[in-house]
Amino acid sequence: MNTTEQVQSSETDVAEESGATPPTRHHRIVVVGGGTGGIAVASKLCRKLRDPDIAIVEPSEWHYFQPQWTLVGGGVVEKEATRRRQEAITPRKAEWIREACTGFDPESNQIVLAGGGRVGYDYLVVAPGIQLNWTQVRGLTPDLIGKDGICSNYLYDTCDLTWRTLQEFKGGTAVFTMPATPIKCAGAPQKIAYLADDHFRRRGVRDGSRIVYATGTPGIFSVKEFAATLNKVIERKGIEAMFKHDLVEVRAGEKQAVFENLDSGEEVVLDYDMIHITPPQGPPDFVKSSPLANEAGWVDVDKNSLQHVRYPNVFSLGDASSCPTSKTGAAVRKETPVLVHNLLATMRGEDGSRFASYNGYAGCPLVTGYGKLVFAEFDYDLKPTPSFPFDTTKERWTMYQVKKRGLPFLYWNLMTKGR
């Protein structure tokens, strides 16, 4: 009997003695989620461990580089270039369990699969991403996207329909929304508004148009140095910013959007000719209802070590974690080596004094028009942490090229390979 079989047999015996449901299989490390965080961690672990016993639990056939969907919506990138088959991304040394995780049983060191099976683990990494909650907006369902002037870059199947909507726009009111909830890539809702403004000007329909950016947030951006630049951008472009206005209803038949003024509680109705919707988002339901969640529903981890606060053999990163930072792929890039270092230290029996520390780094490449970009990088304290030796608060053509060409290359060839 090999080591893995001995561990599995031992855990099964313990489970039977305690009355817990025995797992149908066992792996030393289980990674829930095959998106950016899950694949980056699994790939790095496979490179560091001589004989890894790692399983990645992910039901999807495709893996997406979602940061490019803004450029798809702006007519710059073909959406097919933003995805690859999950099988091609999964590290060869890891086992891909192509099934959805539906629950966690950390007391028994098991996860529950959609088919009813259970997978036992010695160590668990939780990285299932974030959930799009379309129906939290009254009258809104995903099947409305792409019809009657409604569009959204937040789905692979619809991001190219944003470009079609922009092309068909003949003037009137164009509304771009940002919810009050945490979302992945918090800059994306305003990026497409800036590209739309440029496109309308090129087509000669901007003078007869009104562009409204309605957001549940109190300002254009949380970091003051970058907010100063972006406020000048919306002023230059003549975009009307409605802060602290959260979309609560879509009346598709009347082409009306209803917002709640978060200060007064009053509802504000806007007629639109087109509307780009960023849906409310939150932790996946199976995370929110699990013992791993905090009161808000996110995986409850220490924000520096990424280790669970109650279960030391559980770690989390990315959008589903409770880390109080922007939910971006750039954050995952910095979280990954910290999590892997601390997981390996835990496996060696070392205490937290030898842990690496994540400082909350996040990056947001803010496209402000075709050929223009502000690269916002910052930490937990909302202090700029630039990676480049120049003023990144300014709009730059070079940074736009980094977004368009450099980041996809780095993502597919380095980050997903654990480098």
NUFIBA-220027 format. One record per residue (C-alpha): residue number from 1; z, x, y. Coordinates in steps of 0.25 Angstrom, whole numbers, plus 5000, padded with zeros to 4 digits. Layout:
N
SITE    nr     pz     px     py
SITE   NUM      Z      X      Y
...
This chain:
419
SITE    nr     pz     px     py
SITE     1   5000   5000   5000
SITE     2   4996   5006   5013
SITE     3   5005   5006   5026
SITE     4   4998   4993   5032
SITE     5   5001   4986   5019
SITE     6   5015   4990   5018
SITE     7   5018   4986   5032
SITE     8   5011   4972   5030
SITE     9   5018   4970   5017
SITE    10   5032   4974   5023
SITE    11   5029   4964   5035
SITE    12   5025   4953   5025
SITE    13   5038   4955   5018
SITE    14   5046   4954   5030
SITE    15   5038   4942   5035
SITE    16   5041   4935   5022
SITE    17   5056   4938   5022
SITE    18   5057   4933   5037
SITE    19   5049   4920   5034
SITE    20   5038   4924   5043
SITE    21   5023   4922   5040
SITE    22   5018   4935   5034
SITE    23   5005   4941   5040
SITE    24   4992   4940   5033
SITE    25   4989   4954   5038
SITE    26   4996   4965   5045
SITE    27   4992   4976   5055
SITE    28   5000   4987   5061
SITE    29   4994   4984   5075
SITE    30   4988   4970   5079
SITE    31   4981   4968   5092
SITE    32   4979   4954   5096
SITE    33   4967   4953   5105
SITE    34   4954   4960   5104
SITE    35   4951   4960   5119
SITE    36   4952   4972   5129
SITE    37   4967   4975   5126
SITE    38   4967   4973   5111
SITE    39   4954   4981   5108
SITE    40   4959   4992   5118
SITE    41   4972   4993   5111
SITE    42   4967   4992   5097
SITE    43   4956   5003   5100
SITE    44   4966   5012   5106
SITE    45   4976   5011   5094
SITE    46   4965   5013   5084
SITE    47   4962   5026   5091
SITE    48   4976   5031   5091
SITE    49   4981   5026   5077
SITE    50   4976   5034   5065
SITE    51   4976   5022   5056
SITE    52   4978   5010   5064
SITE    53   4981   4996   5058
SITE    54   4976   4987   5070
SITE    55   4971   4973   5070
SITE    56   4964   4966   5082
SITE    57   4966   4951   5082
SITE    58   4954   4945   5090
SITE    59   4946   4933   5087
SITE    60   4934   4936   5097
SITE    61   4920   4941   5092
SITE    62   4918   4947   5106
SITE    63   4925   4957   5115
SITE    64   4923   4955   5130
SITE    65   4923   4964   5142
SITE    66   4927   4953   5151
SITE    67   4928   4961   5164
SITE    68   4913   4961   5165
SITE    69   4912   4945   5165
SITE    70   4913   4945   5180
SITE    71   4900   4954   5181
SITE    72   4894   4944   5170
SITE    73   4898   4933   5180
SITE    74   4892   4940   5191
SITE    75   4879   4943   5184
SITE    76   4880   4958   5183
SITE    77   4883   4959   5168
SITE    78   4878   4952   5155
SITE    79   4890   4945   5148
SITE    80   4885   4951   5134
SITE    81   4889   4965   5139
SITE    82   4903   4961   5141
SITE    83   4906   4958   5126
SITE    84   4906   4966   5112
SITE    85   4909   4961   5099
SITE    86   4924   4962   5095
SITE    87   4921   4969   5082
SITE    88   4914   4980   5090
SITE    89   4926   4982   5099
SITE    90   4937   4981   5089
SITE    91   4941   4996   5085
SITE    92   4937   4999   5070
SITE    93   4950   5003   5066
SITE    94   4956   4989   5070
SITE    95   4955   4977   5062
SITE    96   4949   4965   5069
SITE    97   4956   4952   5066
SITE    98   4946   4942   5071
SITE    99   4956   4930   5073
SITE   100   4964   4925   5085
SITE   101   4978   4927   5086
SITE   102   4986   4915   5088
SITE   103   5001   4919   5088
SITE   104   5011   4930   5087
SITE   105   5023   4931   5078
SITE   106   5030   4944   5084
SITE   107   5042   4942   5076
SITE   108   5034   4944   5063
SITE   109   5024   4954   5069
SITE   110   5013   4944   5067
SITE   111   5001   4938   5074
SITE   112   4995   4924   5070
SITE   113   4980   4922   5069
SITE   114   4972   4910   5071
SITE   115   4969   4908   5057
SITE   116   4984   4908   5053
SITE   117   4985   4922   5048
SITE   118   4995   4932   5053
SITE   119   4994   4947   5056
SITE   120   5006   4956   5056
SITE   121   5008   4968   5065
SITE   122   5017   4980   5067
SITE   123   5012   4980   5082
SITE   124   5005   4970   5090
SITE   125   4996   4971   5102
SITE   126   4993   4958   5110
SITE   127   4980   4958   5118
SITE   128   4974   4944   5117
SITE   129   4970   4943   5132
SITE   130   4971   4931   5141
SITE   131   4968   4916   5139
SITE   132   4958   4908   5148
SITE   133   4965   4895   5151
SITE   134   4953   4887   5156
SITE   135   4959   4873   5154
SITE   136   4971   4876   5163
SITE   137   4961   4872   5174
SITE   138   4959   4857   5174
SITE   139   4945   4853   5170
SITE   140   4941   4867   5166
SITE   141   4936   4871   5152
SITE   142   4928   4883   5148
SITE   143   4916   4875   5145
SITE   144   4914   4872   5160
SITE   145   4912   4886   5163
SITE   146   4897   4888   5166
SITE   147   4895   4874   5170
SITE   148   4894   4867   5184
SITE   149   4897   4879   5192
SITE   150   4909   4884   5184
SITE   151   4910   4898   5179
SITE   152   4919   4909   5174
SITE   153   4918   4923   5170
SITE   154   4930   4922   5161
SITE   155   4923   4919   5148
SITE   156   4912   4927   5142
SITE   157   4903   4914   5139
SITE   158   4904   4910   5154
SITE   159   4904   4923   5162
SITE   160   4889   4923   5163
SITE   161   4889   4909   5167
SITE   162   4896   4914   5180
SITE   163   4883   4921   5184
SITE   164   4875   4909   5181
SITE   165   4884   4901   5190
SITE   166   4883   4911   5201
SITE   167   4868   4911   5200
SITE   168   4867   4896   5201
SITE   169   4877   4895   5213
SITE   170   4869   4890   5225
SITE   171   4880   4889   5235
SITE   172   4893   4881   5237
SITE   173   4907   4885   5233
SITE   174   4909   4895   5222
SITE   175   4924   4896   5217
SITE   176   4930   4907   5209
SITE   177   4944   4905   5203
SITE   178   4956   4913   5199
SITE   179   4968   4907   5192
SITE   180   4982   4909   5195
SITE   181   4985   4914   5181
SITE   182   4983   4929   5176
SITE   183   4969   4931   5172
SITE   184   4961   4942   5166
SITE   185   4954   4951   5177
SITE   186   4960   4944   5189
SITE   187   4949   4949   5198
SITE   188   4938   4943   5190
SITE   189   4939   4929   5197
SITE   190   4936   4935   5211
SITE   191   4926   4945   5206
SITE   192   4916   4934   5202
SITE   193   4918   4928   5216
SITE   194   4914   4941   5222
SITE   195   4901   4942   5213
SITE   196   4898   4928   5216
SITE   197   4898   4930   5231
SITE   198   4889   4942   5230
SITE   199   4879   4934   5221
SITE   200   4879   4922   5230
SITE   201   4876   4931   5242
SITE   202   4864   4938   5234
SITE   203   4859   4924   5231
SITE   204   4860   4919   5245
SITE   205   4870   4907   5242
SITE   206   4883   4914   5247
SITE   207   4882   4908   5261
SITE   208   4882   4894   5256
SITE   209   4893   4897   5247
SITE   210   4908   4897   5247
SITE   211   4916   4906   5237
SITE   212   4930   4903   5234
SITE   213   4940   4912   5226
SITE   214   4951   4903   5222
SITE   215   4963   4910   5215
SITE   216   4977   4907   5210
SITE   217   4981   4921   5215
SITE   218   4988   4923   5229
SITE   219   4977   4934   5233
SITE   220   4964   4940   5229
SITE   221   4971   4952   5221
SITE   222   4985   4956   5218
SITE   223   4983   4971   5222
SITE   224   4983   4971   5237
SITE   225   4974   4983   5238
SITE   226   4963   4976   5231
SITE   227   4966   4963   5237
SITE   228   4963   4969   5251
SITE   229   4949   4972   5246
SITE   230   4947   4959   5239
SITE   231   4951   4951   5251
SITE   232   4940   4958   5259
SITE   233   4930   4955   5248
SITE   234   4933   4940   5248
SITE   235   4933   4940   5263
SITE   236   4919   4948   5264
SITE   237   4913   4938   5254
SITE   238   4919   4926   5260
SITE   239   4926   4921   5248
SITE   240   4937   4911   5250
SITE   241   4949   4915   5242
SITE   242   4959   4904   5238
SITE   243   4972   4910   5234
SITE   244   4982   4903   5226
SITE   245   4972   4893   5221
SITE   246   4972   4890   5206
SITE   247   4961   4883   5199
SITE   248   4967   4871   5192
SITE   249   4955   4861   5190
SITE   250   4940   4861   5189
SITE   251   4933   4848   5191
SITE   252   4919   4853   5186
SITE   253   4912   4839   5188
SITE   254   4916   4840   5203
SITE   255   4915   4855   5204
SITE   256   4929   4856   5210
SITE   257   4939   4866   5207
SITE   258   4954   4863   5210
SITE   259   4964   4873   5214
SITE   260   4979   4873   5215
SITE   261   4984   4880   5228
SITE   262   4996   4888   5221
SITE   263   5004   4888   5234
SITE   264   5003   4873   5238
SITE   265   5000   4867   5224
SITE   266   4989   4859   5230
SITE   267   4975   4857   5224
SITE   268   4963   4862   5231
SITE   269   4949   4857   5226
SITE   270   4937   4866   5228
SITE   271   4922   4861   5226
SITE   272   4914   4872   5219
SITE   273   4899   4874   5216
SITE   274   4903   4885   5206
SITE   275   4917   4890   5201
SITE   276   4921   4903   5193
SITE   277   4934   4900   5186
SITE   278   4944   4910   5181
SITE   279   4952   4902   5171
SITE   280   4967   4902   5171
SITE   281   4972   4912   5160
SITE   282   4984   4916   5152
SITE   283   4990   4921   5139
SITE   284   4983   4917   5126
SITE   285   4990   4905   5121
SITE   286   4994   4912   5108
SITE   287   5001   4923   5116
SITE   288   5008   4913   5126
SITE   289   5014   4905   5114
SITE   290   5019   4918   5107
SITE   291   5032   4926   5106
SITE   292   5025   4937   5113
SITE   293   5023   4930   5126
SITE   294   5031   4930   5139
SITE   295   5034   4918   5147
SITE   296   5020   4918   5153
SITE   297   5013   4919   5140
SITE   298   5009   4934   5140
SITE   299   5012   4944   5130
SITE   300   5026   4949   5134
SITE   301   5025   4964   5136
SITE   302   5031   4975   5144
SITE   303   5022   4977   5155
SITE   304   5022   4992   5154
SITE   305   5023   4995   5139
SITE   306   5015   4983   5135
SITE   307   5025   4981   5123
SITE   308   5030   4967   5121
SITE   309   5044   4965   5127
SITE   310   5049   4958   5114
SITE   311   5041   4964   5103
SITE   312   5039   4979   5103
SITE   313   5028   4979   5093
SITE   314   5019   4970   5102
SITE   315   5011   4975   5114
SITE   316   5001   4968   5123
SITE   317   4991   4971   5134
SITE   318   4980   4965   5141
SITE   319   4979   4950   5147
SITE   320   4989   4944   5137
SITE   321   5000   4954   5140
SITE   322   5011   4951   5151
SITE   323   5008   4963   5159
SITE   324   5008   4959   5173
SITE   325   4995   4965   5177
SITE   326   4981   4960   5179
SITE   327   4974   4957   5166
SITE   328   4962   4966   5165
SITE   329   4955   4975   5156
SITE   330   4959   4987   5165
SITE   331   4974   4983   5162
SITE   332   4971   4984   5147
SITE   333   4965   4998   5149
SITE   334   4978   5003   5154
SITE   335   4987   4994   5145
SITE   336   4980   4999   5132
SITE   337   4985   5014   5132
SITE   338   4999   5009   5136
SITE   339   5000   4999   5125
SITE   340   4994   5008   5114
SITE   341   5004   5019   5118
SITE   342   5016   5010   5117
SITE   343   5011   5003   5104
SITE   344   5010   5017   5098
SITE   345   5023   5021   5103
SITE   346   5030   5009   5097
SITE   347   5023   5011   5084
SITE   348   5029   5025   5084
SITE   349   5043   5019   5087
SITE   350   5044   5025   5101
SITE   351   5052   5017   5111
SITE   352   5047   5012   5125
SITE   353   5050   5025   5132
SITE   354   5038   5031   5127
SITE   355   5029   5019   5131
SITE   356   5017   5020   5140
SITE   357   5018   5011   5152
SITE   358   5007   5002   5158
SITE   359   5008   5001   5173
SITE   360   5000   4988   5174
SITE   361   4986   4994   5178
SITE   362   4975   4984   5179
SITE   363   4961   4985   5185
SITE   364   4952   4975   5191
SITE   365   4938   4978   5195
SITE   366   4936   4968   5206
SITE   367   4921   4966   5208
SITE   368   4919   4962   5222
SITE   369   4904   4960   5221
SITE   370   4891   4966   5215
SITE   371   4893   4981   5215
SITE   372   4908   4980   5221
SITE   373   4921   4981   5215
SITE   374   4936   4984   5218
SITE   375   4943   4991   5206
SITE   376   4957   4986   5207
SITE   377   4967   4994   5198
SITE   378   4982   4991   5199
SITE   379   4995   4991   5192
SITE   380   5007   4982   5190
SITE   381   5012   4985   5204
SITE   382   4998   4981   5209
SITE   383   4996   4995   5214
SITE   384   4982   5000   5214
SITE   385   4980   5010   5203
SITE   386   4965   5015   5205
SITE   387   4958   5023   5194
SITE   388   4948   5028   5204
SITE   389   4949   5038   5215
SITE   390   4945   5029   5226
SITE   391   4949   5017   5233
SITE   392   4947   5006   5223
SITE   393   4951   4994   5232
SITE   394   4937   4996   5238
SITE   395   4924   4988   5233
SITE   396   4916   4999   5226
SITE   397   4902   4999   5219
SITE   398   4907   5010   5209
SITE   399   4918   5001   5204
SITE   400   4909   4990   5202
SITE   401   4901   4999   5193
SITE   402   4913   5003   5185
SITE   403   4916   4988   5183
SITE   404   4901   4985   5179
SITE   405   4898   4997   5170
SITE   406   4910   5006   5169
SITE   407   4921   4997   5164
SITE   408   4912   4990   5153
SITE   409   4909   5004   5147
SITE   410   4923   5009   5147
SITE   411   4928   4996   5141
SITE   412   4918   4996   5129
SITE   413   4918   5011   5127
SITE   414   4932   5015   5130
SITE   415   4943   5004   5132
SITE   416   4939   4996   5119
SITE   417   4939   5008   5111
SITE   418   4953   5012   5115
SITE   419   4949   5024   5124
